[in-house]
Amino acid sequence: MDDARDARAPEKATPSASSAASPTGTTSPAIGGSDAQGPVPLPRLGHELPFVAPSSYLRPATRAMADKTPSPLDKEQMQGLRGIREFLKVRTSYDVLPLSFRLVVLDNDLLIKKSLNILIQNGIVSAPLWDSRNSAFAGLLTSTDYINVIQYYCQFPDQLNQVDQFRLCNLRDIEKAIGVVPLETVSVHPMRPLYEACRRMLKTRARRIPLVDTDDETGRETVVSVITQYRILKFIAVNNEQHTMLLKKPVGELGLGTYTNLATATMSSSVLDVIHLMVKHNISAVPIVDQEYKLLNVFEAVDVIPCIKGGAYDELSATVGEAISRRAEDFAGIYTCGEDDRLDSIFDTIRKSRVHRLIVIDDDSRLKGIISLSDVLKYVLLHGEEDDSIRG
């Protein structure tokens, strides 16, 4: 699944230590219905997840002083960025797909409860939705949709039986009921330039985007696959080492990531409390720290899915520690870096491992910040560009 087309299979890294339909609806709770359409050790639970730092590179002894005249390092950095952008403009979104892959598409008339079980059984965290009545792409089901259902239950706790009968086509109604602004439903043609897909992802703040083609004979849409920010960045890393190796400036100097007003939780925090934090701050992951603010783990939006298996929306009082222990044995681990780690080392880590974000820590493993894949992709596409229409 991870090997990109036209790319050699990257070296497998061994961690050293740790997706809507009808826009109509009401704000009342009556929606749908049955007739509707050094490694840091983890403190407990025996689930010791590895912490992985980016590959070690020689770091500059001092940071370059600000100067009106670009330094050789600045010029080299821009050379690498321009090379990557030109590469993205001549490759297509189809090129990112692995030689062999599995695609699960869900009919939007399916019960939400059943869709959850399908995701778990197939080991996936999102799926394209299909409107069989109109034979058209209907959006993307993601963990955010399940979090919205949880929020609905929290606001209307007497509607648990009704929640059990919600269908995927009710997701937009659920968003209206809880006052959530729906994400824009976007897709790209698989043969369009990959650069176009990247910019559309950044503009809509989407972390994944479906590839939708049109059948020449029937004129009907066909969902080809879904590409994610991770897969795009890995495609870049595997095929553009001659350019990524020029990105030698430290992530701290680049201002890459978020370092203030970080939402955190502890191992004893309830899953529901962490979900509320994600909703409040519009984030997809919450670092788990101890009393000394040392990083222990990260609770991700996808961790919510096993917690509500079987429709157990009223059983979210379990602790974060208990929820994390339910992760699959092949969980990739928590990836960390320091502010002095260079961007080329980040790409080297992405080349070798499945990375969804990097947690920035200091030498004592204390939390400093978070670098998302969106941060990396935005820098690669926009740094030094005059067009700032998709900056946010």
Sequence and secondary structure as in RCSB ss.txt:
>XXXX:A:sequence
MDDARDARAPEKATPSASSAASPTGTTSPAIGGSDAQGPVPLPRLGHELPFVAPSSYLRPATRAMADKTPSPLDK
EQMQGLRGIREFLKVRTSYDVLPLSFRLVVLDNDLLIKKSLNILIQNGIVSAPLWDSRNSAFAGLLTSTDYINVI
QYYCQFPDQLNQVDQFRLCNLRDIEKAIGVVPLETVSVHPMRPLYEACRRMLKTRARRIPLVDTDDETGRETVVS
VITQYRILKFIAVNNEQHTMLLKKPVGELGLGTYTNLATATMSSSVLDVIHLMVKHNISAVPIVDQEYKLLNVFE
AVDVIPCIKGGAYDELSATVGEAISRRAEDFAGIYTCGEDDRLDSIFDTIRKSRVHRLIVIDDDSRLKGIISLSD
VLKYVLLHGEEDDSIRG
>XXXX:A:secstr
   BTTS        S          SSS    TT        STT    EE        SS     SS  HHHH
HHHHHHHHHHHHHHHSBGGGGSBSS     EETTSBHHHHHHHHHHHT S EEEEETTTTEEEEEE HHHHHHHH
HHHHH GGGHHHHTT BGGGHHHHHHHHT        B TTSBHHHHHHHHHHHT SEEEEEEE TTT  EEEEE
EEEHHHHHHHHHHH HHHHTT  SBHHHHT SB SS   B TTSBHHHHHHHHHHHT SEEEEE TT BEEEEEE
GGGHHHHTTTS TT   SBHHHHHTTS TT   EEEE TT BHHHHHHHHHHS  SEEEEE TT BEEEEEEHHH
HHHHHHHTT S  TT  
